[in-house]
Amino acid sequence: MNITETTSNASRELDQAQERMQDLRRTAAERLEARNGTAEALDSVASSVRTTGRQGSERIDTLSESAAGKLDSTAAYVRSHNVGDMLVNLGQLIGKHPTGFLLLAAGIGFLAGSAIQRNKSVT
């Protein structure tokens, strides 16, 4: 082999090595890009979970405050009214909303009937 052939072979091998290095760089860059995309997606999901958790917590807090307020109000009503006053108020409420009262009474009757039926089947 002469110097020209040796130089030519060395040049070809160097070119091939450079091409392989470029392929490795491209592959590494693609993998890094995929990892970064995955990491960004995970960050986005984590942020969404935090936001949803906070919103859920706020809703629960609002609902619990509302329920507590209604219970306080009911306690104050019971303390300030005797049974006769409560019956008069109940009569007024029924007079204002007779359909709602009938639906409520039917629902309570259905639940009571179901409970009695279950007790009979258990014994």
Secondary structure, DSSP 8 states (H G I E B T S, - for coil): --HHHHHHHHHHHHHHHHHHHHHHHHHHHHHHHHHHHHHHHHHHHHHHHHHHHHHHHHHHHHHHHHHHHHHHHHHHHHHH--HHHHHHHHHHHHHH-HHHHHHHHHHHHHHHHHHHHHHHHH-
